[in-house]
Amino acid sequence: MKLAYAFFALSFYPIFSFGQIRNNGNLRMHSDSKMGLFGDFVNEGDFTSNLGTLHIVGSKSQALGGSKLIQTNHLTINKTSNSLQLDNVLKITEMLTFVKGVITTDHIDYDTEYVEFLDNASYTGESDTSHIDGVIRKVGNDAFVFPTGDNSFLRTIAISAPVAITDHFTAYYTEANPDGLYSGASLGADVHHISACEYWVLNRTNGNSSVEVTLSWSSNSCGVDNLCDLRVAKWNGTQWISEGNGGTTGSGLSGTVVSGSNCSVPEPISNFSPFTLGSFSSDNPLPIDLTSFTANLCELSVCLNWQTSSEINNDFFTIEKSSDGLIWKAFADIKGAGNSKSLLNYKAIDTSPFSGISYYRLKQTDFNGEFKYSSIEMVNITNATEGKLIIYPNPAKDLITLKGIAGESIQFKIFNVLGQEVTRSISILKNSEGNLQLNISLLLPGTYYLKTKNKYNSFIKY
């Protein structure tokens, strides 16, 4: 960008740039100057020591990029929709004002793409719709609350004041189960369980200061109901350890907990890494924790079992199955517990699995309609059916066929779930080698067990 055009834009604000601005020279914003961007800004020159205000405005997606860092005294973000993608280092000298809009950075580029608040710099106007969904660095000896967030939630992490003005800490928040990267089953003393919903990364990236660490919770935190049993949990490289509870604010709906002891004494910590909310006891559900989901053969049916260690706002489970792992069909709904702090076991039976491979997954739905899926389990019944009694169709209304009775006597018995024999209500319609067709129309709807001399299976009459 030519320097003359740069001064034109700054001198006659509110003249904005709607396209991309590229700075290849030495661009300065003097005291009280204003620069408005509706489009992208690429900095390949010098854009530091600014005294004015850079405004990010409009409704379309925007980006700040380039190979040279961007520094502004004041930054105001006021976007009616979409976000500002930061592909560079953005330094704030004095103030970041959120009117509306989210600044995003890529966590993978932790060391090269972040918003940096210099010593004594601050921000205002943060909210669920106005925060930094990405990496933030704070330089200096100020206590600081990082305006971190993810997925339309502001979820802050805070530090007490470091010792030196050259110290800096870097942080970001992720609304996801930390277990995929940091085992939720590896727990130290004083930690009964951790959140399966979220975590923060907070690192001391320069200096030696020890600081108190404060975590937040809100409506997306999967449940808080015992504030004193909350713990600031930290991953130490091999397990989640407790950094204690030095006091809390708020209620079960939203609040904060600081590292420390006795629920009243804040204490600094000296080592940093991923953090999340933990609990000393089985209180504070934190996750809807699905501890297991299995699918196993039960004769010619598939038995599905799952267990939860805690639930909050859990409306129901849906069992879905597929023959190819792509197209899924729901075949059973199981009512959830709503809210629970104890181990609960659930089960269902698929009496009509696909021939060959059947895939199963569990869908858990909250009262507000939000849902998530379990891992996928697979059962292969091809080999399991060889030499066994097959009943089809199953379920059936009037007729069933028995297959696999070659060499068997055609004598059979049928029992209901109470163990009462109901064979006399059945009539044989057709008998061929290895197959037998039965009329079951006189049976009441329900589950029945059919036994020959050496084999048995069940079927459902509807």
Buried (B, 14 or more C-beta within 10 A) or exposed (E): BEBEEBBEBBEEBEEBBEEBBBBBBEBBBEEEBBBBBBBBBBBBBBBBEBBBBBBBBBEEBBBBBBEBBBBBBBBBBBBEEEBBBBBBBBBBBBBBBBBBBBBBBBBEBBEEBBBBBBBEBBBEBBEBBBBBBBBBBBBBBBBBBBBBBBEEBBBBBBBBEBEBBEBBBBBBBBBBBBBEEBBBEBBBEBBBBBBBBBBBBBBBBBBEBBBBBBBBBBEBBBBBBBBBBBBBBBBBEEBBBBBBBBBBEBEEEEBBBBBBBEBEEBBBBEEBBBBBBBBBEBBBBBBBBBBEBEBEBEBBBBBBBBBBBBBBBBBBBBBBBBBEEEEBEEBEBBEBBEBBBEEBEBEBBBBBBBEEBBBBBBBBBBEEEEEEEBEBBEBEBEEBBEEBBBBEEBEBEEEBBBBBBEEBEEEBBBBBEEEEEBEEBBEEEEEEEEBBBBBBEEBEEEEBBBBBEEBBBBBBBE
